[in-house]
Amino acid sequence: MSVVGTVKRVNVDGVPFNVMADSNFTQNNSRFENEGVPTSGETLQKKTARVQSVESVSIAASEDEDNSLKELADRNDTYPLSYETAAGRVYRTTGFIKYENRETESGTTKLQLIPSSADGWQLF
């Protein structure tokens, strides 16, 4: 039986962040989006490359950390990203973040982690 649950930790540019206990990441793990294209004969397969992003990353962040994350999102370069799953597996890449929003009531910041390489996330 596999271990499932909330991701334990996220690192953005070397800074560790705790993940909220009820956080549910959406992992787009495949490198291609597959579609069927109808023809008069067999259905053709259309493959479109896609980014192996991790979405809905909800982390605990102070206002100062949140400001740092906004600055990172505005940068034009890439930086190290990683996360640790509930099973203890660590995935890492170099990429950038999409800053989604901050919830003041819970003190959480929501991000999207985007790898810059076509190789996507690598198990460490």
HELIX and SHEET records of a PDB file:
HELIX    1   1 GLU A   63  ASP A   74  1                                  12    
SHEET    1   A 7 VAL A  15  ASN A  18  0                                        
SHEET    2   A 7 ARG A   9  VAL A  12 -1                                        
SHEET    3   A 7 TYR A  79  GLU A  84 -1                                        
SHEET    4   A 7 VAL A  90  GLU A 103 -1                                        
SHEET    5   A 7 THR A 108  PRO A 115 -1                                        
SHEET    6   A 7 VAL A  54  ALA A  60 -1                                        
SHEET    7   A 7 THR A  26  GLN A  27 -1                                        
SHEET    1   B 5 VAL A  15  ASN A  18  0                                        
SHEET    2   B 5 ARG A   9  VAL A  12 -1                                        
SHEET    3   B 5 TYR A  79  GLU A  84 -1                                        
SHEET    4   B 5 VAL A  90  GLU A 103 -1                                        
SHEET    5   B 5 GLN A 122  LEU A 123 -1                                        
SHEET    1   C 2 PHE A  32  VAL A  37  0                                        
SHEET    2   C 2 LEU A  44  ALA A  49 -1                                        
END                                                                             
